[in-house]
Amino acid sequence: MTKPHGRKIKARVSAILLEPHRETAMRLLGNIPAQQLTGPLFSHFYHGDERVKFRSVAAMGVLVSKMSQSSMEQARIVLRRIMWNLNDESGGIGWGSPEAMGEILGQSPGLAMEFKSILFSYLDPGGNFIEHELLQRGVLWGIGTFLGAFPHDLDRTTEHLIFDHLNSADPIKRGYALRALSHAGCIGPGKIPEALTLDHHPIDIFTDWNFVSTRISDLALAGNLIKKSHDTFTHR
C-alpha cells in the first residue's frame, strides 16, 4: 500500500506534469528529492493520458541524466528497472520503458555507451526483440530520441531494422521510423519508399513537451524534425 507521504508526492507530480510549459515543470520537479521522484515518474508511464505519459518519460530522462553525474550506479539501477519492466518475467507490459530509455541515453553519453546496444536489441529478432505491437512503437520512438542526440551511433543492423518498419501497416510505426532515420541522417533521395511521400496519414509525435501533428508524407519529404532541447534541473 502506498504510504500517505508517497501518495502526496505522486499527486504533486501528477499536477506538475500537467504544467503547460516544460521549463516550469522541470523546475518544480527539481524541488523534489530524486529518491522520492523516481517512483511517481515510473507510475505515470501507465497513465491513460498519452501526454502525461510522455511528459513523465521526458522528466525521467532529465532525472536519470542528472543522477548519473553524481552516481552512475544509481542511474544504472533505474535503467535496470526499465529493462526488467520490458522482461517477460516481470509480468508487466513495460509501457513507457523503451521511450524512457531513449530519453535517458540521449542525455547521458556514459550511460549510452553501456546501454545503447540493449535499446537497439529490442528491435532485433535475433536479440531481445519485443513482440508487442504497441511497445514496438515505443522502441522506435526511444531509438529515434536517442539518435536525435547521437546520430552517428546507429549501427547498420539497427538501421536496416528501422527501414523495415517503413513498410509497416501501422502509420505510427512508419512515422516513428522516419523520425529515427531522419535524426540519424539516413533519409535522402532514393533511400525511402516513394509511396511514403504520398502517404498523407496524420499522426501525432511527442516533441519536447507536447504532441506535434504531422503527416507521414511531410516527414518523408522534409527528412527532418525539430530536435528537442534538453532541459536540466537541480535536485536539492
N, C-alpha and C positions, 0 to 999 in steps of 0.2 A: 504494500500500500504506500502511495506517495505521502511523504510527511507534509504537514501544513506549510512548513517553510519552502519545501520543494514545489508545492502547488502554487505558492505565491510567486516564486521565481518564474515558473512556467507561464503563469498568467501575465507576468510583466514582459516576458519575451514575446508572447503572443501579441501583446499590444504594440511592442516596438516594431515587430515585423509588418505591422500594418501602416507604419510611417510612410508617407509618400516619397520622402527623399532619402536616398541611400546614405548620404553623409550624416544626416541626423540620426538615422537608425544605428549606424556603426558607432557613432559617438556614445549613444545611450547604451548599446550593448557592451561597450568598453568599460562602462561603470560597474559591470557585473563580473566578479572574480571568475577566471577561466574555469576553475574546477566546478563552479556552480552553473556554468553556461553550457557546457558540452552536452549534458543530458537533455535539457529542454530543446536544444537545437536538433538533436537526433530525433526527438519525439515529433518535431514538426516536419520531418521528412515524410511523415504519413498523413499530413494534413490534407483534407479534401479540397482545399483551395490551392490550385497549382501555383498561383503567385506566391502564397505564403510558403509553400514547399520549396520553391526555387530560391526564395529570399533566405530561408534557413540554410540552404545549401551554400549560397554566396557568403553568408555570415560564417559558416563553418570553415570555408576556405581561408577567410581572414584570420579567424581564431587560431587555427592549427598552424598557419604560416607564422603568426606571431609567437605561438607556443614553441615552435621549432628553434627560434632564435635564442631561447633560454634553456630549453630542454628537448633535445632531439628525441630522447626516449619517450617522453610524454606524448610528443607528436606521433611517434610510431605506434604508440598504444591506441591512439584514436584511429589511425589507418588500419591497424589490425582488427579493430572492432568493425570498421566498414567492410573489410574483407570477410569477416565472419558473417556479417549480415547477408553477404552475397553467396555464402556457402549453403548448399542444400541441407547440410546437417543442422543449420541454425533453426530450421523450422519456420523461418520467415520468408519474405519475398525480397526485401532489400530495397524498397522504394527510396529513391534519392541518393543511394550509396555510390553508384558509379559517377553520378553528377558531382557529388561532394569530393570524390577522389580527384576528379579532373580539376576542380577548383583549387584544392589544396596543392596538388603537384604543380599547377600553373603558377603558384605564388611562392614555391619553395624549391630552388634548384637542388638543394641537398636531398630532400625527400624524393624529388623527381628522379634523381639518379638511382635511388633504391627501388622505387615502386612503379615507375612508368611501364616497365615490361609487364607487370601484373595487370595494370589498367588495359594495356593493349591485348593481353591474353583473353580478356572477357569477350573479345570479338572473334577469337580464333577457335575453330572446331578442333584443332589439334592442341589447344591449351585449356584454359578454364572457361570454355565457351558457355555463355548464358543463353539458354534456350527460350526463356520467357520473352515473348514478343515485345511487351511494353518496356521491360527492363533493357532490351536491346536499344530502344530509343535513348535511354539514359546513358548507356555505354557510348553511343555515338556522340551525344551531347558532351559527355565528360571528356572524351578524347579531343573533340573539337575545341573545347575550352582550354585544355592543356596545350594544344597546338597553337592557340592564339598567343601564348606566351613563349613557347619553344617550337617554332615552326620547322626547325631543321631536325627535330628529334623523331620524326616519323620514319619508321623503318619500311622497307619495301613490302614485307609480308602484310603489315597492317594497312599500308596504302592500297594494296590490291583488295583486301577485305572490305575496306571502306568503299572502293569503287564498285564492288559487287552490290552494295546497298543502293546505288543509284538506280538500280532496276527493281527495287522493292515495290510491292503493291501498296505499301504504307507511305503516304505522302510525307508524313513527319520524318520517317527514316530517310527518305530521299533528300529532304531539306537539311536534316542534320548531317548527312553525309556530305552534301555540297558545302555546308558551313565548315566542316572539318578539313576537307580538301582545299578549300579556299584559304583557310588560315595557314595551311602548310605550303601554300603557293603552288598547288598541283593542278589548278584549273587554268586552262588555256585553250586556244583554238584546236579543235580536233581531239581534245582529251576527254570530253564528256559526251554522252549520247545526245545527238541533236534534238531528240524528242523532248529533252528537258527544257530546252529553250522555248518550247511551245506548251509546256505544262503550266497552266495557269491556276493550278490548285492552290488555294490560300492556306497558309499555315501561320502559326504564331511561334516565335522563337524568343526565349527569355534572354535579354541582353541588359547587363548592368543591374537593374532593379525592377524592370517591368518587361512585359512581353511586347515584342515588335511584330506587327502584322506585315506579312510579305507574301510573295508567290514563288513557287518553285522556279518559274521562268525568270523572275527577277534575280534570284540567287545565281542561276546559271549564267545569265547574261552579264551581271555585274562582276561575278567572280570574287567578290569580297564582301565582308560585313564590317561595320564599325567595330573595332575591337574595344572591349570594355576596359576601363581603367580599374586598377586595383587600389582600393582604399585600405587604410590600416587604422587600427585603433589600439589604444594602450590600456592594458589591464592594470588595475591597482592591486 
